[in-house]
Amino acid sequence: MGASYRAKKRARHARRVQLERTARDREPTLEADDDSPSASSDDEDTEQPPRKHRRREGAPVAVHAPPDEIRVANDERDAALAHVGALSTQLSVQGAASRAHEEELSECREHVTRMEAECARLRARETRLKRDKCTIRVEATKAAARAAEMAAQATKELSLRLQKAIESETSTQKERDSLSARLAVATEDLARKDALIASARKRAKAHYMRARRAGARAKANSTTLKRMKSQLSGQWLTNPRGAYSFKARELVRALETCGCAPARIGTVLERIAEAYGGKVPRKISRRSVGRIKMEGGLMAKVQLAFEIAQAKERKRGLTLSDDCTSLGGISHMARHITLEVPSYEPGADPSAYTHKTRVVDVSALFNHTILTQLGSWEKLDEELERILRPIAAEIGVEYCSEDLWRVVRGKMADHAADGQGLGRECEEKRMMVVKKDLGLAVLSRISDEDVEKMIADRRPLPADFTIGWEEVAHLHLALHLGADAFDGLSPEERKQHELFIIAGCGSHKVMNADSSFCDGMSDGYDSPVVFVFAMPKPCLLPNAANRAAIDADVPGGSAAKQAIAESKHGGVKFCGLLGALCNNKDDKRGYQDFHRWFFELIKFEKWGECTSVKFPGTSHIRYQSYLLAAVEVIKLPPEYRRFLELARDRKGDPRMTNIEHNVYTALNDPATITELACMALYYMLISAPAMRAIRGRGRRGSDGQRTKPRLNYADCGPIYDEILMHLDHVIYNATTLFCSPGLATRGKQCVLFGDKWEDQHAIEAIAQVIPSLPAFRHLLVQGLLKARSCWDRFTEKFAGGLQLDAMTSSERLLCYIPAENDDNESLLGQIRKFIRLNPNASARTFSDGVTYAQNDTEAFARRYLSTDTIQQYIMQLARKQDARGDAKKFRRALLEHEAKKAQATRDKQLHRATVARKKRDHIDTIIPLLDKDAVAADGMTKAKLVDQLNWHKVIREDKDVPALSKYNKADLQRLLIEALGRMQLSASTSQIAAAFPGSSPLATSSMIGAFAATSTTLQSVITKAGFAVDRLPVEYDTEDEA
């Protein structure tokens, strides 16, 4: 209906527009027609006589309407048409009339249309009237009259209809407003209902989702219930194959790490399951726990190989560190590797790498030589490649043989000769691998025929032919070509390949400097400086045997002198004795807790401090333990005397032991107190701040991580320079810095790095005793000078222009080494305690547990090793390793090695004895030449001179004859003449007369007769025919003969 209505409306509008256009077009035409009759009449008046003169007589007169009337009628008609158009326009503007009103308007428009058509017909008639003027005028008048009437009537009708239309429009507007109001109400009602529907839908969806979640929860609860039933039944402990599951093995390793005994872990699991209402299908045996622990160690090895392979892919470096000690008479080696690794915790950024120190193992060795230690690192490389190769594809990395040496950039050890020598060997091994890789790269670019030819040229002789010589020749060829290729590299590339640091432990530097300070302080008593005051040495602290020898012998006797020479004195000896009393490593000996509780009460009464600490472990040989003992004693000397008196008097027989007597005597000795004060002050000045700077890692946060990273060894140069400058400062300003007044407040001027005094009570006690210790500053400066020379020797590698000083920041990160070797020291201490608690355990058992616990292997295994294939491989590998019996094989091999070593020693001793016997037999056949002039005549060969000197050395036991291998002939002649001179002075004529009475030819001879009486060689010479006494050198009379 709407479409037809719009179509009709467009049609009506088109017709109206057409009529208006037609009316406008005709208006000038009518005006022209009105003018034409008058013009024609004028022409007729001029050219023709008037019509009235031409009218026939008696003809009727035609009545014509005047032109003005016609014009008026046309105007009225046009006005009517314009009015009709206006009405039509108004009607078209209404636009929203009802259907009935629209029909009426349509009829009006149709009527107007008919009127327009009539007007058109009239216009046509007017045109015909122009042709026939008279006819047209009459008809026009009639038509005008009719038109006027019709127009008036139409106008009246239209006015009525328009009035009705207006009224209808008004009513329609009211209805529209009413409908609009109703529509607004309906719209609001609809919006409200829509909101209700949306709310209802939302509630319905919420109910649906709630029901869906309830279903999911019900399903999850069902699954959880099944899982809980499975767990309570113990099925989680095993996998479908019957082996213990990955989670069960994790739990076993966690319990073992926490200290649970392997034989008790099965019982613990049963008790835990019983507490939660479950059960364990079968008890885990001690052997299974051992294998599970071994699997943890193997996973740690896989992790180590994975991280080394990642370092190679990322072109990063790693550093090695190790330390050796003797445990139970067997050498043990602790090893660590420091490299960049990611975090394996869930949610951690896999691209964030930080430097971590990974435990490698603690292994037992045959001996402590450099080659043995290097061989252990080479075996580690082979073991990592062997373990990771079968599962490399599943993990996503590849570890090739000698990858460890390709990425190693440094070696950390203590300052012992073997530690530094091992570092040089590791550097040479790395360079060999680098050159080998370069050589293999060169060989890969050479054709196979040329390579075979080059190897054939290196074929050994048939006598030297061995199986596998091709591989050896190929290796030698690669090394030869690699050396040439290495020489052809640019200086920057060679520097990058040669970058390797051999580091020394910073903690050992501090410890050695502490020892040097104590040695320098002891040497201060022998200083050539002359003092205006007496500077006695500290009292002697002999052991019980030496004290008994000193008391039993006469003053100045040989026994007393030897006992005094063997006895020690001074602050270091005193601290060792007191440590053995108060904190002995054997907890059954000494005072132990009695000392701790006594001084806890003393400190609370004196300072209000409720602290309970053990005496520094000098018996355990800890870092700075002797200096800490001096700090502890210097604060409370009277209290320690009271403590010793209390310990003496509480005995049934109130007497002091020898060690207690020594300690008590030293506490009353000013010289010993002087050394203790110097040691305590040095600890607070240099030792403690230096150790804190080297070891400083910050405190542990809530997550267990340190707040600061470990100090890089390559960045220690400024710290060591500061130590040297501060030592110079305190040495040259010792008089003003260490005067008693105000010493306790001069911490920032005295202490290294401007720190506060380490122990305020100790520095106050030192300030009080300084006036009574005249040798204090002298001994302190002597010790500081010796410590400074030690620090100067340690810091030679950090001098300007050397490798460490010229390294860039990227090279320092590439060669990152912790500044101290505390990790290996700590690991050796842990295994010492472990073996003490588990005497039959091997080093591998300890290594498996500590590597899994300290290397974050649990998180690594969850991310990379939790699949059934890898776990099955790890379990099979553990079983094979357990079946090999490596510990038993090592013990047997060690015994065989020691037996071979003992046999080699026996063979060497036997060979030495054989050589000595042959030499003695040869010497017994030598006829000594006793004429000095004959020796000086230069008529003897060098060999004869050596024989003569050996005769004096062996037969006469002349200890002044040196080793003869380094002397020339002239020196040998001189030595022989000197030996003859000593021989002449070794006997007297009285001894000769007593040995050869009567007619013996030696009775009236020289003093050589005394020796001849006991020499079988000379007796055989004298008894020979032709022997003349004058062959013996002439001797002068001695005082005995006079």
QUIZICOR-V478519 format. One record per run of one state. SS is the DSSP state (A for helix, B for strand, O for the rest). FROM is the first residue (numbers start at 1). LEN is the number of residues. If there is no record, write none. Layout:
ss->[SS | SS]
from->[FROM | FROM]
len->[LEN | LEN]
This chain:
ss->[O | A | O | A | O | A | O | A | O | A | O | A | B | O | B | O | A | O | A | O | A | O | B | O | B | O | B | O | A | O | A | O | A | B | O | A | O | A | O | A | O | A | O | A | O | B | O | A | O | B | O | A | O | A | O | B | O | A | O | A | O | A | O | A | O | A | O | A | O | A | O | B | O | B | O | B | A | O | A | O | A | O | A | O | A | O | A | O | A | O | A | O | A | O | A | O | B | O | A | O | A | O | A | O | A | O | A | O | A | O | A | O | A | O | A | O | A | O | A | O | A | O]
from->[1 | 2 | 48 | 51 | 55 | 67 | 95 | 99 | 132 | 133 | 233 | 235 | 238 | 239 | 244 | 245 | 246 | 258 | 262 | 276 | 286 | 314 | 318 | 328 | 330 | 343 | 353 | 366 | 370 | 390 | 392 | 396 | 403 | 408 | 414 | 417 | 445 | 448 | 457 | 462 | 465 | 469 | 488 | 491 | 499 | 501 | 505 | 506 | 527 | 540 | 542 | 544 | 553 | 558 | 567 | 568 | 570 | 571 | 583 | 593 | 608 | 618 | 621 | 625 | 636 | 637 | 650 | 658 | 668 | 670 | 696 | 700 | 701 | 706 | 707 | 712 | 713 | 716 | 717 | 733 | 734 | 738 | 743 | 746 | 747 | 751 | 752 | 755 | 760 | 773 | 776 | 799 | 803 | 807 | 809 | 815 | 818 | 819 | 822 | 838 | 843 | 855 | 857 | 865 | 868 | 885 | 886 | 925 | 932 | 937 | 942 | 955 | 969 | 985 | 989 | 996 | 1008 | 1013 | 1016 | 1023 | 1029 | 1032]
len->[1 | 46 | 3 | 4 | 12 | 28 | 4 | 33 | 1 | 100 | 2 | 3 | 1 | 5 | 1 | 1 | 12 | 4 | 14 | 10 | 28 | 4 | 10 | 2 | 13 | 10 | 13 | 4 | 20 | 2 | 4 | 7 | 5 | 6 | 3 | 28 | 3 | 9 | 5 | 3 | 4 | 19 | 3 | 8 | 2 | 4 | 1 | 21 | 13 | 2 | 2 | 9 | 5 | 9 | 1 | 2 | 1 | 12 | 10 | 15 | 10 | 3 | 4 | 11 | 1 | 13 | 8 | 10 | 2 | 26 | 4 | 1 | 5 | 1 | 5 | 1 | 3 | 1 | 16 | 1 | 4 | 5 | 3 | 1 | 4 | 1 | 3 | 5 | 13 | 3 | 23 | 4 | 4 | 2 | 6 | 3 | 1 | 3 | 16 | 5 | 12 | 2 | 8 | 3 | 17 | 1 | 39 | 7 | 5 | 5 | 13 | 14 | 16 | 4 | 7 | 12 | 5 | 3 | 7 | 6 | 3 | 11]
